[in-house]
Amino acid sequence: MPLLTDGNDTTDWITPDSTDDLNFTLRWKQPQTFTLVQLKEDIRYGQHIRWVRVEAFTDNGWQLLARVSGIGANRIIELKTPITAQALRLHVRTRAGCALSELGVYDFPHPGAH
């Protein structure tokens, strides 16, 4: 997991080709508030991710934030409202493994927000 959150999109977390379904959880020491989730797939190895389901662990337990088809080189998932979470969980369905290069969460105000 450290390769996904090291701030360097030239490092990759590569799964075996036999992997078609993977799950991982990122936990923080302190709750994080965010409005964007960014995922990057290293497409030098091809585009293998079919879909990703993103969930956050909040005071109300696990909540579905988004389900997206593919991520390509860079996928930004904008949330409708800010969320504060203690953990982020991803369920990834692939075609013969994948190479993820970055995972990030960011707190950017929505346009027009005061």
C-alpha positions in Angstrom: 0.0 0.0 0.0 2.8 2.5 0.6 3.5 2.7 -3.1 0.0 4.0 -3.7 0.3 6.9 -1.2 4.0 7.9 -1.6 3.2 10.9 -3.8 5.2 9.5 -6.6 3.2 8.3 -9.6 6.3 6.5 -11.1 6.1 3.8 -8.4 3.5 1.1 -8.8 1.6 -1.4 -6.8 1.4 -4.3 -9.3 -0.8 -7.4 -8.8 -0.2 -10.8 -10.4 -2.0 -11.5 -13.7 -4.0 -14.1 -11.9 -5.7 -11.4 -9.8 -9.2 -10.3 -11.0 -10.7 -9.1 -7.7 -8.9 -7.2 -5.0 -9.8 -5.3 -1.9 -7.7 -3.0 0.2 -8.2 -0.5 3.0 -6.3 2.7 3.8 -6.6 3.7 7.5 -5.7 7.1 9.0 -4.5 7.9 12.5 -6.9 10.9 12.5 -10.2 11.2 10.5 -9.7 12.9 7.1 -12.3 15.2 5.4 -12.3 15.1 1.6 -14.3 15.9 -1.5 -12.2 14.2 -4.1 -10.7 10.7 -4.5 -8.0 10.3 -7.2 -6.9 6.9 -8.6 -4.2 6.4 -11.2 -3.5 3.2 -13.2 -0.1 2.8 -14.8 -1.3 2.3 -18.4 2.2 1.4 -19.6 1.0 -2.1 -18.6 -2.4 -1.7 -20.2 -5.8 -0.7 -18.9 -7.0 -3.7 -16.8 -9.3 -2.2 -14.2 -13.0 -2.9 -15.1 -14.5 -1.1 -12.1 -13.8 0.3 -8.7 -16.1 0.6 -5.7 -15.0 3.2 -3.2 -16.3 3.1 0.4 -15.5 5.3 3.5 -15.7 4.3 7.1 -17.5 7.0 9.0 -19.2 7.4 12.4 -22.1 5.5 10.6 -20.0 2.6 9.5 -19.1 1.8 5.9 -20.7 4.0 3.3 -20.6 3.6 -0.5 -19.1 6.8 -2.0 -18.9 5.8 -5.7 -18.7 3.0 -8.2 -16.9 3.8 -11.4 -16.1 1.9 -14.6 -12.3 1.9 -15.2 -9.9 4.5 -14.2 -7.4 4.8 -17.0 -4.3 7.0 -16.4 -6.1 9.3 -14.0 -9.6 9.2 -12.5 -10.9 11.9 -10.2 -14.1 11.0 -8.3 -15.9 14.1 -7.1 -18.1 13.6 -4.1 -21.4 15.5 -3.8 -20.7 16.6 -0.3 -17.5 16.5 1.9 -17.1 13.3 3.9 -15.1 12.8 7.1 -13.7 9.2 7.4 -11.4 7.1 9.4 -10.7 4.7 6.5 -11.1 4.3 2.8 -11.8 0.9 1.2 -11.5 0.0 -2.4 -12.9 -3.0 -4.2 -11.3 -3.4 -7.6 -12.3 -5.8 -10.4 -9.6 -6.3 -13.0 -8.8 -8.1 -16.2 -5.7 -10.1 -15.4 -4.2 -8.0 -12.7 -3.4 -4.3 -12.6 -0.8 -1.7 -11.9 -2.0 1.1 -9.6 0.4 4.1 -9.3 -1.4 6.5 -7.0 -4.3 6.9 -4.6 -5.1 10.3 -3.0 -7.9 12.1 -1.2 -8.3 15.8 -1.3 -10.5 18.4 0.2 -11.4 21.0 -2.4 -14.4 23.3 -2.0 -17.1 22.8 -4.6 -17.5 25.7 -7.1 -20.0 28.2 -5.6 -19.6 26.9 -2.1 -19.3 29.6 0.6 
